[in-house]
Amino acid sequence: MARGEGRAQGLARVAVVVRAGAAPMWWAGVFAAGVGVLVPGVTGRRIGVMAGAALFVVAAAVVSYTRRKRYTALARSAARAGKHDVLQDRAVSVRNWRRGHRWWLLLAFLVALGASFAVPAAGGMLLAGAGTGLRLKAAWLGRRERAEDALLWVRVDWLAGNGGRPAGKTVRAYRSTGIAAGDAAPGGSRRRTAALV
C-alpha cells in the first residue's frame, strides 16, 4: 500500500476529468472552423475543408486511444474507496479543469483561427476532433465502469496542478465505488435520473 493510502482522500471521477475538456475544445474548434470557412486562405476553401476533415478524424482517433493501456492497468488495480473519502462533485472537477486550462484553450483557439489564413477551417476542425476524442475516451471509460459495475476515482492531489492528467505519472492507483456513488453517471456525464439504491 502506497504511503497515505489508508487516510481519507479527496477523490475526483476519472471520466469526469477526461470529459471536462471535450465541450470547450469542440465548441472552440467549431467556431474557429466556421470563421475559417469565410476566409479563402492560401489553399482555398475546398482543400482546407478536406484537410480539416482528415485532421478531425486523426485527432479524434489519437486522443481517444492515447494511454488506454495506462487507464486499463490503473483500473485493474483499483482499491475500494474508504467510507471517509470525500467524493468531489462533477461540477467542481469540471470547473477545476477548465480554469486550469483556460489560457491553453484560448491559445489553441487563436492558433486555429490564425491557421485559417493558410488552410481554411483545418485548425478549427483539428481542435474539434481533439474534443471529440476526449468524449469518446470518456465514453469508453463509461462502458468499462458499467461492465465492472464500479466507478473509477483518482486522488485530487495526484492530478496535475491544472486539474488534469488522471492517468499521469503521479497517479499510482485508482479508487473504486459502487455505480450509484457521486453525482455523475458512468462516462462522466450528468446523472439524468436519481440512481436507484
C-alpha positions in Angstrom: 0.0 0.0 0.0 1.3 3.4 -1.0 2.1 5.9 1.7 -1.1 7.8 2.6 -3.5 5.2 1.1 -5.1 4.4 4.4 -6.1 8.0 5.1 -9.3 9.7 3.8 -8.7 11.5 0.5 -10.5 13.8 -1.9 -11.4 11.9 -5.0 -12.3 13.1 -8.5 -14.1 10.9 -11.1 -11.6 9.8 -13.8 -14.2 10.0 -16.6 -15.3 13.5 -15.5 -11.7 14.8 -15.6 -11.2 13.2 -19.1 -14.5 14.6 -20.4 -14.1 18.1 -18.9 -12.2 19.5 -21.9 -14.4 17.9 -24.6 -17.1 20.6 -24.8 -14.8 23.7 -24.8 -12.5 22.2 -27.3 -15.4 21.1 -29.5 -17.1 24.5 -29.5 -13.9 26.5 -29.9 -13.0 24.3 -32.8 -16.4 24.6 -34.5 -16.4 28.4 -34.1 -12.8 28.7 -35.4 -13.7 26.4 -38.4 -16.9 28.4 -39.1 -15.0 31.7 -39.2 -12.2 30.0 -41.1 -14.6 29.0 -43.9 -15.2 32.7 -44.6 -11.5 33.2 -45.4 -10.3 31.9 -48.8 -6.8 31.3 -47.4 -3.8 30.1 -49.4 -5.1 26.7 -50.3 -8.7 27.6 -50.9 -11.8 26.6 -49.0 -12.3 23.1 -50.7 -8.8 21.9 -49.9 -9.0 23.4 -46.4 -12.2 21.7 -45.5 -11.0 18.3 -46.9 -7.7 18.7 -44.9 -9.7 19.7 -41.9 -11.9 16.6 -42.2 -8.9 14.3 -42.3 -7.3 16.1 -39.3 -10.6 15.8 -37.4 -10.7 12.0 -37.8 -7.0 11.6 -37.0 -7.2 13.9 -33.9 -10.3 12.1 -32.6 -8.7 8.7 -33.0 -5.3 9.6 -31.5 -6.8 11.4 -28.5 -9.4 8.6 -27.9 -6.8 5.8 -27.9 -3.9 7.5 -26.3 -2.8 5.9 -22.9 -5.7 3.4 -22.8 -3.2 0.7 -21.6 -2.4 3.0 -18.7 -6.0 3.6 -17.8 -6.7 -0.1 -18.0 -3.8 -1.0 -15.7 -4.8 1.6 -13.2 -8.4 0.4 -13.3 -7.4 -3.2 -12.8 -5.6 -2.4 -9.6 -8.2 0.0 -8.2 -8.8 -0.3 -4.5 -12.1 0.3 -2.9 -12.7 3.8 -1.6 -12.9 4.2 2.1 -16.1 5.4 3.8 -14.4 8.6 4.9 -13.1 9.5 1.4 -14.6 12.7 0.0 -16.1 12.4 -3.5 -15.7 15.6 -5.5 -18.8 16.9 -7.2 -18.8 16.7 -11.0 -19.2 20.5 -11.3 -16.1 21.1 -9.2 -13.9 18.7 -11.2 -15.1 20.3 -14.5 -14.5 23.8 -13.2 -11.0 23.0 -11.9 -10.0 21.5 -15.3 -11.4 24.4 -17.3 -9.9 27.1 -15.0 -6.5 25.3 -15.2 -6.6 25.1 -19.0 -8.3 28.4 -19.9 -5.2 30.0 -21.3 -4.2 26.9 -23.2 -7.7 26.7 -24.7 -7.6 30.4 -25.6 -4.2 29.9 -27.3 -5.4 26.8 -29.2 -8.4 28.8 -30.4 -6.3 31.7 -31.6 -3.9 29.4 -33.4 -6.8 27.5 -35.0 -8.3 30.8 -36.1 -4.9 32.1 -37.4 -4.3 28.9 -39.3 -7.4 29.6 -41.4 -5.5 32.3 -43.3 -3.3 29.4 -44.7 -5.7 26.4 -44.7 -9.3 27.5 -44.1 -11.2 25.6 -41.3 -8.5 23.0 -40.8 -7.2 24.3 -37.5 -10.7 24.5 -36.1 -11.6 21.0 -37.2 -8.4 19.7 -35.6 -9.4 21.3 -32.3 -12.9 19.9 -32.6 -11.5 16.5 -33.4 -9.5 16.6 -30.2 -12.6 17.5 -28.2 -14.5 14.6 -29.8 -11.6 12.2 -28.9 -11.9 13.2 -25.2 -15.7 12.5 -25.3 -15.0 9.1 -27.0 -12.4 8.2 -24.3 -14.8 9.2 -21.5 -17.5 7.0 -23.2 -15.0 4.1 -23.3 -14.3 4.6 -19.6 -18.1 4.7 -19.0 -18.6 1.3 -20.8 -15.8 -0.2 -18.7 -17.4 1.2 -15.5 -20.8 -0.3 -16.4 -19.3 -3.6 -17.3 -17.5 -3.8 -14.0 -20.3 -2.2 -12.0 -17.8 0.2 -10.4 -17.0 3.9 -10.9 -13.3 4.9 -11.1 -11.9 7.8 -9.0 -8.5 9.4 -8.7 -7.0 11.3 -5.8 -7.3 15.0 -6.3 -3.8 15.6 -5.0 -2.4 13.3 -7.7 -3.9 15.3 -10.5 -1.7 17.9 -12.3 -1.8 21.5 -11.0 -4.3 22.4 -13.7 -6.7 19.7 -12.6 -5.9 17.3 -15.4 -3.9 14.1 -16.2 -5.9 11.4 -14.5 -3.5 8.8 -15.9 -0.3 10.8 -15.4 2.9 9.7 -13.8 1.9 11.0 -10.4 -1.2 8.8 -10.3 -0.2 5.5 -8.6 -3.7 3.9 -8.3 -7.4 4.5 -8.7 -10.1 4.0 -6.2 -13.5 2.5 -7.0 -17.0 2.9 -5.6 -20.4 1.4 -6.4 -22.1 2.6 -9.6 -24.5 4.9 -7.7 -21.8 6.9 -5.9 -21.3 10.6 -6.8 -23.4 12.9 -9.0 -22.1 11.8 -12.4 -23.2 8.8 -14.5 -20.7 6.3 -15.9 -18.6 8.1 -18.5 -18.7 11.4 -16.6 -22.0 12.9 -17.9 -24.6 14.3 -15.5 -27.0 11.9 -14.0 -30.4 12.4 -15.6 -32.4 10.5 -13.1 -31.9 9.6 -9.4 -29.8 6.5 -9.0 -31.7 3.5 -7.5 -30.1 2.3 -4.3 
